[in-house]
Amino acid sequence: MSKPNVILVMCDMLRAHEVGAYGNDVVRTPVLDRLAARGVRFEHAVTNNPVCQPARSSLMSGQYSRTCSVIGNSAGDPPRQERRELLDPTLPELLRDQGYRTALIGKWHIDPDPRLVGFDYAYHCTVIHRYREQLYMENGKQVGRVDFGPDHEAERVDAWLAERAGDEQPFFLYYSPGFPHMPLAPHELERYADAYGRDEIPLRPNVFDADGVMSHDEFWFKIYTIWDYFYRHWNGCIDAAPDLGYPTDLVERPTDRVPEGFDLRELTRLYYGATTCLDDQLGRLVDSLEAQDMLDDTILVFLSDHGDNLGSHNLYNKGTLNEESIRVPMMWHCPDQLAPRVNDQQVAQIVDVAPTILGLLGLEPPAHMHGRDLSGLLRGEQEALADTAGYIECTSGAIGIRTPTHAYGVNIAKDLAPWGLYDLTTDPYQQQDLIAAPATAELRADLHARLMAWDARTPVRPPRTG
């Protein structure tokens, strides 16, 4: 039996709540919904760190970010030519050792250079978050700017797959489309800017305060809609090469304003447009696989690196333990191997993806990987592992445990100050903190003990200098 091809698709900042297969009946995601219906979908899946670089590093390494990389973002543009992160053999390295051709197309946002950690071919954008006038690098060399990044990346995937036609060598493709991450300005979204009317858009109940007032934050609205506003008002781009197009005037400009009447519903409308754009790009991938009769015997994995608070609890961006920030879609598609099903008994994690891919290929995950092999669950041999939870760490110092029914967290940077305890079966929007409720004392003690055990057994990488 020949080795199956593997395609790993990680998008950016897509929370599970905004996918049709996860119950959203407004957003249009027909390709994702089809993959979910024909594959195995985890109802409960979480990022292990709701920030781009650490989540993506965990995906490649099978390790928690505290071990393989950094807790927050530190990667520069372009990525370093020195391997200071991801020091243990990564998923692409392990697959290459098994005879796989390996390729990256799309967003990288990890240190070091992808060719240092197992990729034979690397075609990635340089400016971390930009869609119009994006600059790309091919195997370490600049290849020019493009008008609309998502279309361009989909075309590169089409071309790379076409080159594989008739190839006897199995391949591993890491396809990393950017959307629906900010910037969500209409001119950045192109034809998707008006894909949804504002009256279509549902809002989560937790974006309103006790008086029914919708969350509103002009500063964050600018960050979401002006592509370089974050870099001009935060800390610039770390170690960015001077010719990549990042702003050098770190000031407020007269043009820095949001349109009159712009509110959270308008922002969410643009987010939905970006999500449908992503779905269309995946449709091109599926069409290419079908045209080459590879769709049913290719292991195709889809997930997001993290979610987006998008006004819930009056929070924006990501980086918190809230459901909107940590819960991501995850689906596995390979009809020749996996019968369709929905698993709602196990919380899957990003860190589980690498060992699970290895497990599906009949390979033993190496000891340095912290993630769990979920291949038995995918095949229907079992519904859950002994530990059904997912574990999350944040740049703030908060760590949390997410079970199929509850979320609990503390802040290890603040003497274990409680973050909260929520029953997600009765309170999915996390509006009633049960941390002090006497009836939850036993549950709270159990979750706390499990979280502290994870913290104790998970190595923290010693700080590197230089």
N, C-alpha and C positions, 0 to 999 in steps of 0.2 A: 504494500500500500504506500503510495507517495505521501510525502508530508504536505499537510494543508497549508495554503497561504494564510497569512495573518494580517489583518488591517485593523489598526487601533486608531480610533477617531476621538480626539478630545477637543471639544469646543471651549469657549471661554464665557464664564459668568452666566451660564444658563441654569436657572433653578428649576427643579423638577415640576413645580407648580405651573409652569408655563409651557407644558407639552401636552398635546391632546391625549396621549396614552396614559398620562397621569391624572386625567379627569378634567382638563381644561377644554370646555366645549366651544370656546371662541377662537383661540389661536389656531392658525392653519399650519399643521405639521404633518402632512399626509405621509411623507417618506419615513419619518421617525415612527409614526403610528403603525405603518406597515411592518417595519423591522421589529417593533415590539410585539406585534400580533403573531409574527412568524418565528419569534425567538423567545429567549428567556429574559424577562424583565424583573429587576429587583424593585419592589415597591419602596423599600427603604434602602437608600444608598447615600453615603455621606463622603465629603472630602475630609481628609485628615488634617488639613490646614487650609482655611478659606482665604488663601492668598496665592497668586499665580505661581511664582517660582517654586515655593516649597511644595505645593500640590503637584506640580509637573515633575519635580525632582523625585517625589515619592512614586509617581507613576513609572518612571524609568528604572528606579532602583529597587522597588519593593520594600523600601525602608521608610520609617517616619522621618519627617524633615529634620528633627532635632539630631538625627544621626547622619543623614546623607548629605545635607546641605545647610540651609539656614532657616530660621523660623519665619523671617520676613523676606522681602525682595531685596536682592543685592546685585543681580546680574546686570552687567553693562551691555552696551551695544558698540561694536559687535561682541560676541562672547569671547572670553579669554582663550588664548592658545596654551594655557597651562591648566593642568587638571588638579584643581584644589578642592573640588566638590565631586560627589559621586565616585568615591574612591574604590568601592567594591564593584565587581562585574555587574553590569547593567543588563536589562532585558535584551536590548539589541546586541550586546556583546555575546550573551549566552546563545541567542538564536544564530548569530553569525558563526559561532563555533559549531553549530549543528548543520551548517551548510546553507543557511538562509542569506539571500541578498537583502540588504537593509537600506531603507530610505526614509528621510524626513522631508515633508513638504508642508509649509505653513509657518505657524508661530513656534519659536523655540523658547526663548526667555528663560534659559537655564545656563549656568556656567558648568563646564567649559564648552568649547566648540563641539558641536554634535559629532564631528568625525573623531574626536578623542574618546568617545564613549560608545563606539560600536556602529556608527552609521557609515555605510559605504558612500552614500549620496545624500547631500543636504542642500535643500533649496528653501530658504527661510527669509522672512521679512526682517528688517533691521529696526525700524522704529516700532517700539513695542506695541503701541496702540494708535493706529492710524489706518484708514482705509483708502482714502483718496491720496494720490500722489505718493504712494508707498514705495520704498526702496527695498530691493531684494539682493540677496547674496546667494551665489551658487558655488558650493564647495570652497567657501572662504573668499570668493571674489565678487565684487559688486557687479551687477548685471543691469542696472538701470531702474528707473521709476516706472510705475504703471498707474493707470487711471483709477481702477477700482480693484483693490486687492482680492476680495472674495472671488470674483470671476476669474481673475488671473490664477489664483491658487487652484481652483477647480480645473482650469485648462491644463495646468502643469500635472495634476493628478491624472487626467485623461491621457496625456501624452506619455507619462511614465508607465501607466498600465498597458498602453498600446505596445510599448517596447517589450513588455513581458509576454506578449502573445507567442505561444509556441515554445516558450522558455521552459526547460526541464527543471531549472533551479527554483525551489520555493522562495517566496519573498515575504518580508515583513515590512509593511508600510505604516509609518506613523504620520497620519494626516491630521494637521492641527489648524482647522479654520478658526478665525478670530471671533466673528460675530457670535453672540449679541453684546459684547463688551462695548462700553463707551469708547469713542465718541458717537453719540446717537443724534447728531445734528442732521437735519434734513438733507443738506448737501453732501454729507458723508454717506448717507444711506442710499442715495441715488433713487432708483425707481421704487424702493420699498418705503420711502418716507410717508407716502399716503396709502399704504396698503390697508390701514385700519382707520376708521373714523373714531373720534373721541367718544362718541356715544356707545360704541360697541364694547368699550373696554371695562371689564370688571375690576374692582379694586378690593384688595384684601381688607377685612374688617379692622385689622390692627394698624392701618395707616391713618385712622381717625382717632382723635383724642376723646376724652370723656364727654366733651361737649359736641362731638360730631364734626370737629374741624379737621380738614384734611391736612396731612403733613405738607409743609412748604419750606424750602430752603434754597434761597437764591444762590448761595455759594456753591452748593452741590449741583444745582441745576446748570451752573456755568461749567463745572467740571465735566458733567455728562455731555454737554452739547458743544463745547469749544475744545478742540482736540489737544491743544497745548496748554490749556489753563492750569491743569494740575502741575505740570512741570514748572510753570512760571510762579506758582504760589505755594509750592511745597518745598521741594529741594532740588529741582532740576532733575536731569537723568544721570544716574550714577555712572561715571566712567564712559559717557557717550563720546564716540569719535566726533570731532568738530564738523565733519562734512555730512552728517546724517540728517540734518534738518531740524534738530531740536532747537527750541528757542534759546536765545542768549540774553534777551532783555527780560529779566525776571521781574516784571512790573505789571501793574494794571494798565490796560489800554482803553482808549475811548470806545473801541468797538466791543469791549467785554460786557455784553448785556444779553439777557434772555428776552425773547419776544414778549410784547405786552400780552398779558393773559396766560402766559405759559405756566402750567401747574403740573402736579403729579400725574394727572390723567393724560396730559399731553406727553409727558416723559414715558409713561407706560405704553402709550400708543406707539411711540418710536421703538421701544424695546420689543414689542410684538412684531413690528416690521423687521427688525434685525433677526428675530427668531425665524420668521418665515424665509428670509434670505438664506440663513443657515440651512434650513430644510431643503431649499432649492439646490444648494451646492451639494448636499448629500444625495439628492436625486440624480445629479450628474454622475456621482461615484457609482451609485447602484446601476444606472444605465450602462456604464462602462463595463461593470462586472457581468451584467446580464448579456451584453453583446459578445463577450468572450466566454460565455458559459462558465463563469467562475463564481457566481453569486452563492450558490447553495453549498459548495464545498469549501468556501473561504470562511475562516473564523473572523467575523466582523464584530468589533466591540465599539460601542458608543457610550460616551459619558462626558461630563463637564468637569472643569477643574474646581469650580465652586459656584455658589449662587450669587444673588444680589439682594440686599435688603430692600432697596427701592421704596423707601419711605415707611416700611413696617417698623413699628415701635419708634417712629421718627428717626430711623437710622438709614444711612445711605452707604453705597459701596458694599464692601464685604468685611471679613476679618473678625466676625463675632460668632458666638455660639448659637445664634438664633437659627431657626429652621430655614428661613429665607436665605441665609448665608451659607449653611452647611449642606443642605439636602440637594442632591444632584440626581439627574436621570442616569440610569445605567441599564443597558440592554446588550445581550449577547445573541448574535445571529449566525447560525450555521445549520440549516435544516438537515444536512446529511448526518450531523452528529447530535443535534439538540432538538428535542420535541418542544413545541411551544408551551410555555407555562408562565405563571406569575408567582414569584416567591415573595411572601409577605411575613416569613418567619425569621429571616436572617437580615441583619444590617450589613450590607456590603460596603467596602471601603475602597478608596483609590489604591491604597497600599496593597490590597488583595489582588489587583489586576494582573501584575507581572507573574506572581506564583500560580495564578489560575490559568493563564495562557500556557505556562509551562506544563501544568497538570493536564490540560486538554491535549497537549502534544505527547503525553506519556513520559514527561521528564520530571525528575525530582527537583523541586525548588531548592536552591542552595540555602545553607544554614544562615547566611548573612541577611536573608530577606525576612523582614518582620511580618509581612502579610501572610494571609491564610490562603490555601489552595481551595477554591470554591468549586472545582470542576465536578465533584460528586453531587453538589447541589444543582449545577447546571444540567447534569445528566439525569436528574430525578432520583438518584440513589439515596438521597436523604434530603430533609427539608431544612435542617439547621445544624450548625456546629455546636459544640459544647458551650462556646462563648458566642452569643448571638449579637453582641454589641459592636458598635464602632466607637473609635476614640479620636478626639479632636484636640488640637492645640492651636492657640492663637498668638499673634504678635503681642497682645496685651498682657500675656501671662496666664490667661484663662485656659483651662483644660476642661474637657467635658466627655461624658459618656452618653451615647445615644443608643437606646435599646429599641426594639420594635414598638414599644408603647410609651417610653418615657425619655426625658432629657434632663440631665443633671450636670452641674458644673461648679467649679471653684476657681479661684485665682491663686496660683502658686506664687505669683510675684507679690501678693498682698496677704501673706500669712493665711492662705487658704480661705480668704473671704468668699462667702457663698455667692455664686452667680444666680442660681435658681434651680427649682425642680418643677417640671411640668408633666402633666398627664396628657399625652398627645392624642389619646383616643377620645377624650372628652373635651379637650382644649387644644385643638390643632393650631390655633393662632397664638398660643402662649400668652394668654391674657390673665391667667390666674396662677400666680406663683405659690406653690405648695410647700416651700422650703420650711416654713414655720408651723405648718399644720400638724397637730399631734398625731393624727391618723396616719401620717406618712413617715413617722419616725423609723420604723423598721425598714421600709423601702429605702429611705434616705441613707441609713447606715449601710445597707447592702451595696447601693450604687457608689457610695463614697469609698467603701473598701475595695471595690473592683477598680475604680478609677485610680486610687492610690497604688494599687498593685501594678497596674499598667505603667504608671509613672515610675515606679521603682525598678521595674524590669526592663524598661526601654532606655538604652544608653543615650546619653547626651554627648554629642561630639565635643571634644575640647576645643576651645577657641583657637583659630589660626591667626597668625600674624604675617605681615608682609604682603 
